[in-house]
Amino acid sequence: MLPEIGEEGQRRLLSASALVVGLGGLGCPVALYLAGAGVGRIGLADADAVSMHNLQRQLLYTEADVDRPKVGAALEMLRERSSHTRFDTYPDGLTAANARAIIADYDLVVDCTDNFATRFFLTSSTCHPKIIFK
């Protein structure tokens, strides 16, 4: 639809993969825009549950989602908006034990975390260098 992207660019987006780490105030719009742009595979990593006090800025959730795992609630909303996208979920989030294996499977990783420990091992030399920091 965008002339500067063209059909070839759209095909490349469809074959691309991105991992969103953290599904809060930043991760929600990032995931929405990645899906809307046509990214073919999106990973969603967050170990938290939806909280009522965050609904005003976490746009993937409703009051009915409070206390549900964020990855499950986000997955439902994103699937409704982007049926062509494959979504992978990581309801335990990223940990020192699983981060390297999960990250290796994606073209791009977007750090949307508010957790120092997660950010630390994302930025450490043990992880892949394809991470975008907020």
DALINUR-V150475 format. One record per residue. RES is the residue in one letter. OMEGA is omega as a letter, one per 20 degrees, with the letter a starting at -180 (999 if undefined). Layout:
# DALINUR-V150475
<<RES	OMEGA> <RES	OMEGA>>
This chain:
# DALINUR-V150475
<<M	r> <L	a> <P	a> <E	r> <I	r> <G	a> <E	a> <E	r> <G	r> <Q	r> <R	r> <R	r> <L	a> <L	r> <S	a> <A	r> <S	r> <A	r> <L	r> <V	a> <V	a> <G	a> <L	r> <G	a> <G	r> <L	a> <G	r> <C	r> <P	r> <V	r> <A	r> <L	a> <Y	r> <L	r> <A	r> <G	r> <A	r> <G	r> <V	a> <G	a> <R	a> <I	r> <G	a> <L	a> <A	r> <D	a> <A	a> <D	r> <A	r> <V	r> <S	a> <M	a> <H	r> <N	a> <L	a> <Q	a> <R	r> <Q	a> <L	r> <L	a> <Y	r> <T	r> <E	r> <A	a> <D	a> <V	a> <D	r> <R	r> <P	a> <K	a> <V	r> <G	r> <A	r> <A	a> <L	r> <E	a> <M	a> <L	r> <R	r> <E	a> <R	a> <S	a> <S	a> <H	a> <T	r> <R	r> <F	r> <D	a> <T	r> <Y	a> <P	r> <D	a> <G	r> <L	r> <T	r> <A	a> <A	a> <N	a> <A	a> <R	a> <A	a> <I	a> <I	a> <A	a> <D	a> <Y	r> <D	a> <L	r> <V	r> <V	a> <D	r> <C	a> <T	r> <D	a> <N	a> <F	a> <A	r> <T	r> <R	a> <F	a> <F	r> <L	a> <T	a> <S	a> <S	a> <T	r> <C	a> <H	a> <P	a> <K	a> <I	r> <I	a> <F	r> <K	999>>
